[in-house]
Structures are given as structure tokens and as C-alpha cells.
Amino acid sequence: MTLTGKAKLAGIIGWPVAHSLSPVLHGHWLTEYGIDGAMVPLAAGREDFTAVIDGARRAGFKGVNVTVPHKEAAFALAHTVDGPAKAAVARSGCYWTMAF
């Protein structure tokens, strides 16, 4: 995979996040379809969640998938929340997406 300065970046944010298969799965499809982009794991403790979200946004990320333990904190930052997101936050182990 080769990334350029125009790469579309997305992240998976959680604690812990090193075990996440999201970067591998998304990386496969990005390569398969020739998309200049990457899914980046972003490890963030509870106290750092807002700063990591702000940093990802400022760095030009298109969005992040949010996993435990940050789902409720993501709700607090969201401008809008749809029905499926509300349902997902209630289930342990589920994640949802924040688009910037």
C-alpha cells in the first residue's frame, strides 16, 4: 500500500484498540479497489478521547469508528445521532462511526 498526501484517512478509536481487525479489513478493501487511504488504530484512554477526536479532525481524517469505552463520550460530541447509533450504544462490543 502506498499513501500519498491526498490519502483518505479514517480511524478506529478505543481502549484497548491494538487487537482490532478494522485496519486489516478496511486495508484489504482499500487495496482491492485502489483507494488511496488507510484505517488507523487510535489508542485513547477515557481522559484523552476528546483530544484524540480533535486531533484526528485537525489532521484531516474523514471520520472514526468508535468502540468501547468511548461510545457515550462520542454521543456527547455528536451534532446528530440517528436511530441505529442509539441502538448500537446500548450493546456492549458494538461500535459506531463519527464522520467529520
Backbone hydrogen bonds, N-H to C=O, Kabsch-Sander energy under -0.5 kcal/mol:
donor,donor_aa,acceptor,acceptor_aa,energy
7,A,4,T,-1.6
8,K,36,D,-2.9
9,L,7,A,-0.7
10,A,38,A,-2.3
11,G,63,G,-1.5
12,I,40,V,-2.2
13,I,65,N,-2.9
14,G,42,L,-1.5
15,W,16,P,-0.6
15,W,68,V,-1.7
20,S,17,V,-1.9
25,L,21,L,-2.9
26,H,22,S,-2.9
27,G,23,P,-2.0
28,H,24,V,-2.1
29,W,25,L,-1.6
30,L,26,H,-2.6
31,T,27,G,-2.3
32,E,28,H,-2.9
33,Y,29,W,-2.0
34,G,31,T,-1.4
35,I,30,L,-3.0
37,G,35,I,-1.4
38,A,8,K,-1.8
40,V,10,A,-3.0
40,V,38,A,-0.6
42,L,12,I,-3.3
43,A,41,P,-0.5
44,A,14,G,-2.2
48,D,45,G,-1.6
49,F,45,G,-0.8
49,F,46,R,-0.9
52,V,48,D,-2.5
53,I,49,F,-2.6
54,D,50,T,-2.4
55,G,51,A,-2.5
56,A,52,V,-2.8
57,R,53,I,-2.4
58,R,54,D,-2.5
59,A,55,G,-2.0
60,G,57,R,-1.3
61,F,56,A,-2.5
62,K,9,L,-3.5
63,G,9,L,-0.6
64,V,98,M,-2.5
65,N,11,G,-3.3
66,V,96,W,-3.9
67,T,13,I,-2.3
70,H,67,T,-2.2
74,A,70,H,-2.4
75,F,71,K,-1.9
76,A,72,E,-1.6
77,L,73,A,-1.0
78,A,74,A,-1.5
86,K,82,D,-2.0
87,A,83,G,-2.1
88,A,84,P,-2.3
89,V,85,A,-2.1
90,A,86,K,-0.6
90,A,87,A,-0.6
91,R,88,A,-1.4
92,S,90,A,-0.5
94,C,91,R,-1.3
96,W,66,V,-1.6
98,M,64,V,-3.3
99,A,97,T,-0.5
100,F,62,K,-2.3
